[in-house]
Amino acid sequence: DDGVTVGRVWALGECDAASPAWARANQLWRVAPDAWLQGGPRQLDRVLADARARGLRIIITLSNYWDDFGGIRQYLAWAKLPTDTFDARDRFFSDERTRGFYRAHVAHLVDRVNSITGVRYADDPTIFAWELMNESEVATPAGATARRSWIDEMASFIKARDPNHLVTPGVMGYTSRAERAEWLAVCMLPTVDYCDSHLYAESTDRVTTRKRLEEYIDDRVQLARYVAHKPLVFGEFGFRTDEPGYLDEPRASWYATFLERVLYDGAAGALAWIYQPWIGHPRDFGIYVDR
């Protein structure tokens, strides 16, 4: 009803055998590298079927850098690797065990046949793209090198099984020159079909004016379009809805500023985080579809 054409959903959920019964039945994908569940996959079947009926396309995110619903911390724990520092998290991208765990999840998903529509995911035009990870980051130069290799490997792994869909890496973005250079290097990988970035003005360095926000958007779009020669989709952006308005101005005006600049610069799209039903209290960046 709001004119949204593409949505983005997570297809992930890793935990251990002690996970709650409700999560196992409705939410998670596996509780061990070889212990698959049906709750998460069945829910994604329903999402894709409903999206198909409404003419929507869906970006499917395959893993999470953060700990929500498991994430790479759980992958590292399965491999009996340290998980307590950002440097330790870099090991996820280079360790063959965690890479194997991830490839198994990808194969499980790409080859899945939707239990409602009967369409194999790899052949479903409802899927807009595969996103390799939500907000991946690296802490060391060796981690950055390993992540580029990981992105190239996993994108190729998907494309070998599914030539029909786009692949995007799922990187957070940047706030420093070093992070900017690494973001561009990821965008320029030949296996990456379009660049992505998340941008939250309230938590990004020194974004306290509209001009500064526009400069952040300008830089990302111009790097994508004129250096990497690829489209850019802002996979997440938003302004808090659980506190007073950003800089004491109406939130709607900041959303308008963001989207107008994205359109002016020629980005391919932007997705507001997060559409959801009202849960009885405000949620950080929530946009409440039933209010």
C-alpha beads as a LAMMPS data file, in Angstrom:
LAMMPS data file: protein, C-alpha beads

291 atoms
290 bonds

1 atom types
1 bond types

-500.0 500.0 xlo xhi
-500.0 500.0 ylo yhi
-500.0 500.0 zlo zhi

Masses

1 110.0

Atoms # bond

1 1 1 0.000 0.000 0.000
2 1 1 2.952 2.353 0.596
3 1 1 4.348 1.793 -2.887
4 1 1 7.211 -0.407 -1.789
5 1 1 8.404 -2.661 -4.625
6 1 1 11.230 -4.632 -2.987
7 1 1 11.479 -6.000 0.552
8 1 1 14.365 -7.554 2.422
9 1 1 14.091 -10.503 4.807
10 1 1 16.530 -12.656 6.745
11 1 1 16.790 -16.362 5.928
12 1 1 18.964 -17.393 8.831
13 1 1 18.750 -18.764 12.342
14 1 1 21.542 -20.777 13.931
15 1 1 21.517 -21.959 17.528
16 1 1 22.533 -24.867 19.728
17 1 1 20.519 -27.818 20.930
18 1 1 19.322 -25.844 23.982
19 1 1 17.337 -23.363 21.892
20 1 1 13.709 -22.726 22.987
21 1 1 11.003 -24.992 21.595
22 1 1 9.055 -22.069 20.067
23 1 1 12.136 -20.855 18.166
24 1 1 12.866 -24.366 16.912
25 1 1 9.304 -24.750 15.672
26 1 1 8.839 -21.326 14.080
27 1 1 12.079 -19.467 13.526
28 1 1 15.391 -21.340 13.412
29 1 1 17.038 -23.106 10.467
30 1 1 19.412 -25.447 12.310
31 1 1 20.764 -26.261 15.766
32 1 1 23.987 -27.912 14.593
33 1 1 25.898 -27.973 11.285
34 1 1 23.953 -31.083 10.219
35 1 1 20.749 -30.661 12.282
36 1 1 18.214 -28.899 10.071
37 1 1 14.834 -27.572 11.195
38 1 1 11.714 -26.659 9.211
39 1 1 10.315 -23.683 11.150
40 1 1 12.407 -21.022 9.450
41 1 1 12.152 -22.461 5.932
42 1 1 8.357 -22.858 6.175
43 1 1 8.018 -19.241 7.284
44 1 1 10.121 -18.070 4.340
45 1 1 7.911 -20.141 2.013
46 1 1 4.911 -18.166 3.307
47 1 1 6.686 -14.823 2.922
48 1 1 7.655 -15.546 -0.679
49 1 1 4.174 -16.828 -1.558
50 1 1 2.520 -13.712 -0.116
51 1 1 5.058 -11.439 -1.813
52 1 1 4.461 -13.203 -5.134
53 1 1 0.696 -12.647 -4.809
54 1 1 1.277 -8.912 -4.269
55 1 1 3.839 -8.336 -6.997
56 1 1 6.711 -7.711 -4.577
57 1 1 10.326 -8.821 -4.974
58 1 1 12.409 -9.979 -2.009
59 1 1 16.102 -9.644 -1.142
60 1 1 17.042 -12.714 0.924
61 1 1 19.827 -12.255 3.496
62 1 1 21.704 -15.493 4.142
63 1 1 23.670 -14.828 7.349
64 1 1 24.262 -12.256 10.070
65 1 1 27.510 -10.701 11.230
66 1 1 25.869 -9.888 14.571
67 1 1 24.559 -12.282 17.217
68 1 1 20.832 -11.966 16.466
69 1 1 19.418 -15.435 15.682
70 1 1 22.874 -17.006 15.905
71 1 1 25.048 -15.233 13.382
72 1 1 28.711 -15.889 12.751
73 1 1 29.292 -16.282 16.491
74 1 1 27.341 -19.546 16.300
75 1 1 29.264 -20.655 13.202
76 1 1 32.515 -20.038 15.079
77 1 1 31.221 -21.879 18.138
78 1 1 30.325 -24.891 15.979
79 1 1 33.928 -24.869 14.727
80 1 1 35.187 -24.505 18.336
81 1 1 36.875 -21.195 17.512
82 1 1 37.081 -18.081 19.745
83 1 1 34.136 -15.671 19.460
84 1 1 34.865 -12.949 22.009
85 1 1 36.618 -10.257 19.906
86 1 1 36.192 -8.614 16.531
87 1 1 39.603 -9.986 15.522
88 1 1 38.321 -13.471 16.332
89 1 1 35.278 -12.879 14.150
90 1 1 37.580 -12.344 11.165
91 1 1 38.383 -16.074 11.363
92 1 1 34.892 -16.840 10.089
93 1 1 35.912 -15.711 6.605
94 1 1 39.079 -17.835 6.412
95 1 1 38.299 -21.026 8.346
96 1 1 37.339 -23.885 6.044
97 1 1 34.928 -25.366 8.599
98 1 1 32.841 -22.209 8.905
99 1 1 32.966 -21.729 5.145
100 1 1 31.652 -25.262 4.756
101 1 1 28.845 -24.633 7.254
102 1 1 27.844 -21.551 5.274
103 1 1 27.965 -23.308 1.905
104 1 1 25.673 -26.016 3.280
105 1 1 23.118 -23.391 4.315
106 1 1 23.275 -21.740 0.894
107 1 1 22.808 -25.034 -0.943
108 1 1 19.948 -25.975 1.379
109 1 1 18.206 -22.700 0.526
110 1 1 18.905 -22.261 -3.193
111 1 1 17.781 -25.822 -3.922
112 1 1 14.663 -25.614 -1.735
113 1 1 11.249 -26.061 -3.359
114 1 1 8.620 -23.742 -1.884
115 1 1 6.051 -25.896 -0.076
116 1 1 3.243 -23.491 -1.041
117 1 1 4.018 -22.457 -4.622
118 1 1 5.977 -25.545 -5.706
119 1 1 8.676 -23.290 -7.212
120 1 1 12.365 -23.986 -6.622
121 1 1 13.961 -20.957 -4.991
122 1 1 16.646 -20.773 -7.681
123 1 1 13.874 -20.419 -10.277
124 1 1 11.559 -18.061 -8.346
125 1 1 11.271 -14.579 -9.909
126 1 1 9.908 -13.326 -6.574
127 1 1 13.492 -13.366 -5.283
128 1 1 15.235 -10.130 -6.249
129 1 1 18.713 -11.038 -4.967
130 1 1 20.751 -13.086 -2.525
131 1 1 22.572 -11.019 0.115
132 1 1 25.542 -12.936 1.513
133 1 1 25.547 -11.406 5.003
134 1 1 23.897 -8.699 7.058
135 1 1 26.353 -5.892 7.865
136 1 1 29.619 -7.799 7.538
137 1 1 32.644 -6.060 9.016
138 1 1 36.346 -6.829 9.416
139 1 1 38.825 -5.763 12.088
140 1 1 42.213 -6.479 10.465
141 1 1 43.870 -6.226 7.025
142 1 1 44.102 -10.028 6.938
143 1 1 40.390 -10.179 7.722
144 1 1 39.632 -7.815 4.855
145 1 1 41.579 -9.991 2.425
146 1 1 39.846 -13.107 3.718
147 1 1 36.416 -11.500 3.422
148 1 1 36.984 -10.532 -0.208
149 1 1 37.994 -14.132 -0.949
150 1 1 34.929 -15.377 0.961
151 1 1 32.560 -13.067 -0.943
152 1 1 34.034 -14.151 -4.267
153 1 1 33.793 -17.848 -3.344
154 1 1 30.243 -17.712 -1.996
155 1 1 28.893 -15.569 -4.826
156 1 1 30.399 -18.019 -7.313
157 1 1 28.947 -20.920 -5.323
158 1 1 25.463 -19.395 -5.622
159 1 1 25.788 -18.508 -9.292
160 1 1 26.846 -22.062 -10.168
161 1 1 23.517 -23.301 -8.754
162 1 1 21.354 -20.310 -9.546
163 1 1 22.140 -18.235 -12.654
164 1 1 18.823 -16.378 -12.367
165 1 1 19.381 -14.011 -9.454
166 1 1 21.612 -11.130 -8.434
167 1 1 24.141 -11.456 -5.613
168 1 1 25.184 -8.623 -3.301
169 1 1 27.785 -8.874 -0.515
170 1 1 25.987 -7.315 2.461
171 1 1 28.657 -4.955 3.815
172 1 1 27.895 -2.291 6.407
173 1 1 29.481 0.699 4.674
174 1 1 32.197 3.009 5.939
175 1 1 33.048 5.992 8.135
176 1 1 36.828 6.141 7.523
177 1 1 39.097 6.294 4.486
178 1 1 40.393 2.773 5.089
179 1 1 36.862 1.374 5.347
180 1 1 35.895 3.354 2.240
181 1 1 38.720 1.796 0.215
182 1 1 37.755 -1.690 1.393
183 1 1 34.055 -1.108 0.610
184 1 1 35.007 -0.085 -2.928
185 1 1 37.268 -3.122 -3.332
186 1 1 34.343 -5.359 -2.390
187 1 1 32.025 -3.550 -4.815
188 1 1 34.501 -4.065 -7.644
189 1 1 34.672 -7.844 -7.276
190 1 1 33.422 -9.315 -10.568
191 1 1 31.078 -11.712 -8.750
192 1 1 29.246 -8.810 -7.034
193 1 1 26.255 -7.670 -9.093
194 1 1 25.392 -4.508 -7.182
195 1 1 26.833 -2.506 -4.301
196 1 1 25.015 -2.214 -0.990
197 1 1 25.358 -0.094 2.116
198 1 1 23.523 0.718 5.342
199 1 1 23.390 4.296 6.577
200 1 1 21.984 5.564 9.882
201 1 1 22.593 9.283 10.216
202 1 1 22.037 9.351 13.995
203 1 1 24.850 6.878 14.665
204 1 1 27.239 7.795 11.835
205 1 1 30.203 10.069 12.543
206 1 1 29.368 13.784 12.550
207 1 1 26.186 13.543 10.462
208 1 1 24.442 16.437 12.184
209 1 1 23.248 18.455 9.190
210 1 1 21.333 17.739 6.015
211 1 1 24.350 18.818 3.988
212 1 1 26.570 16.267 5.728
213 1 1 24.008 13.502 5.230
214 1 1 23.766 14.373 1.535
215 1 1 27.579 14.230 1.256
216 1 1 27.610 10.736 2.770
217 1 1 24.987 9.594 0.256
218 1 1 26.745 11.370 -2.639
219 1 1 30.054 9.666 -1.920
220 1 1 28.631 6.148 -1.817
221 1 1 26.535 6.572 -4.951
222 1 1 29.339 8.165 -6.955
223 1 1 31.831 5.449 -5.964
224 1 1 29.359 2.780 -7.037
225 1 1 28.270 4.417 -10.298
226 1 1 31.466 5.976 -11.585
227 1 1 34.259 3.855 -10.085
228 1 1 32.785 0.371 -9.586
229 1 1 30.285 0.968 -12.452
230 1 1 27.509 -0.834 -10.591
231 1 1 24.148 0.103 -9.094
232 1 1 23.900 0.908 -5.396
233 1 1 21.049 -0.129 -3.103
234 1 1 20.889 1.210 0.440
235 1 1 19.767 -1.995 2.121
236 1 1 18.872 -0.207 5.362
237 1 1 18.360 3.362 6.472
238 1 1 16.187 4.953 9.116
239 1 1 15.607 7.522 11.830
240 1 1 14.677 6.548 15.379
241 1 1 11.008 6.321 16.277
242 1 1 11.394 5.467 19.980
243 1 1 12.926 8.825 20.986
244 1 1 12.391 12.526 20.159
245 1 1 12.921 13.355 16.500
246 1 1 16.429 13.580 15.101
247 1 1 17.828 17.057 15.858
248 1 1 14.327 17.991 17.079
249 1 1 12.932 18.001 13.552
250 1 1 10.097 15.874 12.165
251 1 1 11.271 12.406 11.165
252 1 1 9.321 12.624 7.921
253 1 1 11.504 15.528 6.783
254 1 1 14.667 13.450 7.326
255 1 1 13.213 10.491 5.432
256 1 1 12.344 12.886 2.620
257 1 1 15.871 14.336 2.610
258 1 1 17.397 10.869 2.432
259 1 1 15.163 9.550 -0.337
260 1 1 15.271 12.740 -2.403
261 1 1 19.079 12.684 -2.368
262 1 1 19.214 8.983 -3.252
263 1 1 16.906 9.651 -6.218
264 1 1 18.824 12.776 -7.272
265 1 1 22.161 10.911 -7.206
266 1 1 20.853 8.001 -9.241
267 1 1 21.051 5.195 -6.690
268 1 1 19.031 2.098 -7.564
269 1 1 16.992 2.043 -4.361
270 1 1 16.750 2.394 -0.603
271 1 1 14.977 0.225 1.958
272 1 1 13.700 1.688 5.214
273 1 1 14.415 -0.347 8.367
274 1 1 12.173 -1.747 9.727
275 1 1 8.572 -2.517 8.649
276 1 1 6.745 -4.508 11.331
277 1 1 3.472 -4.706 13.273
278 1 1 3.106 -2.675 16.464
279 1 1 4.435 -4.729 19.412
280 1 1 3.030 -2.623 22.254
281 1 1 5.913 -0.138 22.453
282 1 1 8.152 1.768 20.001
283 1 1 11.133 -0.030 18.498
284 1 1 14.279 1.960 17.547
285 1 1 13.616 2.552 13.820
286 1 1 10.217 0.867 13.587
287 1 1 7.682 1.700 10.878
288 1 1 4.420 0.116 12.026
289 1 1 2.449 -1.394 9.173
290 1 1 -0.769 -1.682 11.195
291 1 1 -0.804 1.889 12.568

Bonds

1 1 1 2
2 1 2 3
3 1 3 4
4 1 4 5
5 1 5 6
6 1 6 7
7 1 7 8
8 1 8 9
9 1 9 10
10 1 10 11
11 1 11 12
12 1 12 13
13 1 13 14
14 1 14 15
15 1 15 16
16 1 16 17
17 1 17 18
18 1 18 19
19 1 19 20
20 1 20 21
21 1 21 22
22 1 22 23
23 1 23 24
24 1 24 25
25 1 25 26
26 1 26 27
27 1 27 28
28 1 28 29
29 1 29 30
30 1 30 31
31 1 31 32
32 1 32 33
33 1 33 34
34 1 34 35
35 1 35 36
36 1 36 37
37 1 37 38
38 1 38 39
39 1 39 40
40 1 40 41
41 1 41 42
42 1 42 43
43 1 43 44
44 1 44 45
45 1 45 46
46 1 46 47
47 1 47 48
48 1 48 49
49 1 49 50
50 1 50 51
51 1 51 52
52 1 52 53
53 1 53 54
54 1 54 55
55 1 55 56
56 1 56 57
57 1 57 58
58 1 58 59
59 1 59 60
60 1 60 61
61 1 61 62
62 1 62 63
63 1 63 64
64 1 64 65
65 1 65 66
66 1 66 67
67 1 67 68
68 1 68 69
69 1 69 70
70 1 70 71
71 1 71 72
72 1 72 73
73 1 73 74
74 1 74 75
75 1 75 76
76 1 76 77
77 1 77 78
78 1 78 79
79 1 79 80
80 1 80 81
81 1 81 82
82 1 82 83
83 1 83 84
84 1 84 85
85 1 85 86
86 1 86 87
87 1 87 88
88 1 88 89
89 1 89 90
90 1 90 91
91 1 91 92
92 1 92 93
93 1 93 94
94 1 94 95
95 1 95 96
96 1 96 97
97 1 97 98
98 1 98 99
99 1 99 100
100 1 100 101
101 1 101 102
102 1 102 103
103 1 103 104
104 1 104 105
105 1 105 106
106 1 106 107
107 1 107 108
108 1 108 109
109 1 109 110
110 1 110 111
111 1 111 112
112 1 112 113
113 1 113 114
114 1 114 115
115 1 115 116
116 1 116 117
117 1 117 118
118 1 118 119
119 1 119 120
120 1 120 121
121 1 121 122
122 1 122 123
123 1 123 124
124 1 124 125
125 1 125 126
126 1 126 127
127 1 127 128
128 1 128 129
129 1 129 130
130 1 130 131
131 1 131 132
132 1 132 133
133 1 133 134
134 1 134 135
135 1 135 136
136 1 136 137
137 1 137 138
138 1 138 139
139 1 139 140
140 1 140 141
141 1 141 142
142 1 142 143
143 1 143 144
144 1 144 145
145 1 145 146
146 1 146 147
147 1 147 148
148 1 148 149
149 1 149 150
150 1 150 151
151 1 151 152
152 1 152 153
153 1 153 154
154 1 154 155
155 1 155 156
156 1 156 157
157 1 157 158
158 1 158 159
159 1 159 160
160 1 160 161
161 1 161 162
162 1 162 163
163 1 163 164
164 1 164 165
165 1 165 166
166 1 166 167
167 1 167 168
168 1 168 169
169 1 169 170
170 1 170 171
171 1 171 172
172 1 172 173
173 1 173 174
174 1 174 175
175 1 175 176
176 1 176 177
177 1 177 178
178 1 178 179
179 1 179 180
180 1 180 181
181 1 181 182
182 1 182 183
183 1 183 184
184 1 184 185
185 1 185 186
186 1 186 187
187 1 187 188
188 1 188 189
189 1 189 190
190 1 190 191
191 1 191 192
192 1 192 193
193 1 193 194
194 1 194 195
195 1 195 196
196 1 196 197
197 1 197 198
198 1 198 199
199 1 199 200
200 1 200 201
201 1 201 202
202 1 202 203
203 1 203 204
204 1 204 205
205 1 205 206
206 1 206 207
207 1 207 208
208 1 208 209
209 1 209 210
210 1 210 211
211 1 211 212
212 1 212 213
213 1 213 214
214 1 214 215
215 1 215 216
216 1 216 217
217 1 217 218
218 1 218 219
219 1 219 220
220 1 220 221
221 1 221 222
222 1 222 223
223 1 223 224
224 1 224 225
225 1 225 226
226 1 226 227
227 1 227 228
228 1 228 229
229 1 229 230
230 1 230 231
231 1 231 232
232 1 232 233
233 1 233 234
234 1 234 235
235 1 235 236
236 1 236 237
237 1 237 238
238 1 238 239
239 1 239 240
240 1 240 241
241 1 241 242
242 1 242 243
243 1 243 244
244 1 244 245
245 1 245 246
246 1 246 247
247 1 247 248
248 1 248 249
249 1 249 250
250 1 250 251
251 1 251 252
252 1 252 253
253 1 253 254
254 1 254 255
255 1 255 256
256 1 256 257
257 1 257 258
258 1 258 259
259 1 259 260
260 1 260 261
261 1 261 262
262 1 262 263
263 1 263 264
264 1 264 265
265 1 265 266
266 1 266 267
267 1 267 268
268 1 268 269
269 1 269 270
270 1 270 271
271 1 271 272
272 1 272 273
273 1 273 274
274 1 274 275
275 1 275 276
276 1 276 277
277 1 277 278
278 1 278 279
279 1 279 280
280 1 280 281
281 1 281 282
282 1 282 283
283 1 283 284
284 1 284 285
285 1 285 286
286 1 286 287
287 1 287 288
288 1 288 289
289 1 289 290
290 1 290 291
